[in-house]
Amino acid sequence: PVTQVEITRGFWLGKTEVTQAQWQAVMGNNPSNFKGGALPVEQVSWTEAMEFCRKLTERERAAARLPADFAYTLPTEAQWEYACRAGTTGDYAGELKPMGWYNQNSGNATHPVGRKLANPWGLFDMHGNVWEWCRDWYGLYPGGHVTDPTGAASGSARIHRGGSWGDDALRSCSAFRRRDSPDGRGNGLGLRLALSSIQ
């Protein structure tokens, strides 16, 4: 059901998907099927994505670049959709073809991040290129009005959003939801960082 979501806690979101070069610098490996430092990392599970966030947080705190009360993580599903829509109310945050790599224009591969038009808030590739893991367990939205939702309390599947190079226009829209096992992987599945206070 359509649900009105209110977000009251501030957060930052990466302007692009995490690249293979960024992943390699933190994790020391590159699991991706399509190789290239500027390409989005893919073939990473939710569990591995969260470990990347943990290691990056630890590294940045040790280097005094991140306050102790902030942490890198995955966005909640609500945060992701809020950022994807960027104040818009349609299926996409603009015209899809200029903004996203999907099955009609991708050539069956990922592309370097940030090459398409950004959404109105300056975020790239929110539609297409690779799906992006969210922090939540999969669950149904309740309808009505909710504040700062974080998904189901438990479950067997995690959410990812945004569509990929191999998906059609419908799956690339702002509201489309998909789920997978926390250990699921694919060559169209990556991540985007969120940063927020842990207090």
N, C-alpha and C positions, 0 to 999 in steps of 0.2 A: 504493500500500500504506500501511497505518497505520504511522506513524513516530513514535517518541517523541523529542520535541525538548527539549533542555536549553538554556536561555538563561542565560548567565553574565555578560553585559555589561549594566549598567544603562542605561536610556533613559527618556525622558519622551514622552508622546503627547498631542496636543491633545485636550481634553475634547469638542470638537465638530469637525465638518468645517470647512474653511476657508470663510468666508463671502465673498459678493461684495464687501462693504465692505472686508474685509481684503485681498482680492486687488487691488481698485482702489487701495488705499493704497500698495501696493508696486509694482504693474505699470503703473498709470495707465490701465487699460482694464477693460472688463467684457464678456467674450465670451459670457456666459450666455444661454440661451434664455428661461428664466423669470427675470424681473427682480425684484430686491428685495435691499436691503443685508444683511438677516438670512438670506436664503436661501443655501444652499450654492452656491459657484461651480461651474459645469459647462461643458461644451464646452472643456475644457482637455486638451491632450495630456500624455503623460508628460514629454516634452521641456520643455514649458512649465511643468509642475509643478516640475521640477528647477530651472529658471531662477528661478522664484518663491522656492524655498528658498535658492538662491545669493544672490539680491538681498536677501532678508530677513536672512540671516546677515551680509552685508556691512553693511547698515544698522544692525543691532543692535550689531555690533562697533564701528562708528564712533561710536555713541552711548554706548559703554562700558556697554552692558546685557548683553553676551554675552562671556564669556572667549574668548580666542583659540583655545583648544583644544576648543571646542564648536562645533557647527554644526547648523543646521536642515536636515532632509532628509526623504525619505519613509521610512516604516518598512519594514523587511524584511517579507516575507510571514510569517515565523515570529513576529516581534514583533507584527505586526498580529493574528494569530490568538490569540496568547497574551493580548493585551489585550482582544480581543473576548470570549473565553471567560471571562476574569476569574475563574478558578478553577472554572468549571463544566465539565461533561463531556457535556452533552446537545447537541441540534442548535442550540439558542439559549441565550443567557445568562439566560433567563427566558422569560416568555410573549411571543410575537412581537407580537401586536396592540398591547399597551400600550407596546412598546419601539421599534417600527419602522414606517416608512411604506413600504408595498409595494402591489402592485396591487389588494389587497382593501380598502384604506382610504385611499389617497393622493389619489383624485380625479384621477388622471392628471397630477400635477404635484409638484414639490418643495415642501417646507415649511420654515419657519424652523427653524434648528438648535436643538437643546436643548429641544424642546417635548414630546417623548415621555419615558418613564421611562429613566433612566440604567441601565447595567449595574452589577453589584455593586461595580465599582471607580470609579464616577462618570463613565463615558464615555458620551456620548450618540450616538445614530444609528449605532451600529456595525452594526446590521441595517437595511438599507433607506435611503431618501432618495436618496443617490447612491452609486454604486460609488466605491471609494477606491483610487487608484494605490498600488502598492507598488514598492520599489526594484528588486526582483529581475527578472532574465531568467526567463522561464518554463522550467521543467524538472520532471521527475518526481521525487517524493520517493523515497529509496532503500529505505525500510523500516528496521526495526531502530532504532538510537539514533544521533542526530546532535546536535552541539553548535554553537550559534550559526550555523545555516545561512544562506547569503546567496544561494541560488538557483544556477542554472546559470552557468558561466563566461562564456558568450556565448549569443546566440540572435537571434531575429527578433521576439519578442513579449515584452512586459512584463506583469506580473500586476496585476490589480485584484480587490478583495475586497468583500464586504458586501451586494451586491444594491442595487437602486434602487427608486424609486417605481413603475416599470413592470414589475418582476419579481415572480414568484410566490414563495411561501414557501420553496420548495426553494433557490432562488438567494440567499435572504437568510440562510441558515444559516451557522454559524460556520466550517464546513469547505469551503464551496463556493468553487471557484477559477475564475477567468476570465482570459483573456489577450487582448491586442490589440497592434497595432503601436505603437511609441513615439510615432508621430504620430497615432494614432487619437483621435477625439473623439466625444462624444455628450452629449445633454442629460440623461443620467443618470450622468455620469462626472465625478467631482471628486477631492478629495484631503483628507488629514488630515496635519498636521505631526508629525514626530518630532524630538526633540532628543537628541543624544548626543555623547559625547566622540569626537574624531577621532584620539586616540592609540591 
